[in-house]
Amino acid sequence: MLKLIKLEIKKYKLKRYIMGIIIAIISIMAFLTMSFIDNRINSPQDLDTYESVIWMTNVLTTDVFLIFSSALIAKIIIGEYRDKTILVMFSYPVSRKKLMFAKLIIVVVFAMSCILLSDALCILYVVTLDSIVNVIAGSFSFSYISDAFLSFLGFTVMGGILSLLPFTVGMKKKSVPSTIVTAVVIAVLMQPVIGHAPELIDTLIKLIIITLISLALTVYTIIKNINNIDVVDVA
């Protein structure tokens, strides 16, 4: 399995995505900065708290890399089904199931790694910025770390599982646009479903529910489309 994953990464030159990841993280930092500037100008007496900033960062990074991951799914899975190029891969003396699972593992690990990295860098940026220019109400305390860790962990796991939902839609329609649109819709619904800066426990409960639903849908798709992939013609 590990060898298949390495071959897939090499085949699609996924290292080229590094620049896109960097640009995405910088864009999130820029969005946070504009939000801080707007608060300073329009509501200097009502600055964001660290709790709300951590929540906003989690949602932003999850949304951004969920869409990013859907583009990856469209490239390495859905696009190959649409163009029938996956027939060439299925002609190799390699288990089709292992090949598909290798692709899905790449997507999940990619999403989780990007979300976690982005969360860490963005919060480090916010703490540094706040130490120079007071943009957040109160001062940073290490007591935030435990809560932040649980929040980061919850969003990271959820983001990894949610990255597979566009796969479930894309596999059904064999459509690249449907795959990406699904990710955009999920990203748009993220904030209304979770709520605005809720308590940590409430957030974790909602994350668990969303993750379980996403996992159930993904498992169903895997059973339906991959479990019998050795005997079903992709055409």
Beta strands, then each sheet from edge to edge (+ up, - down):
end
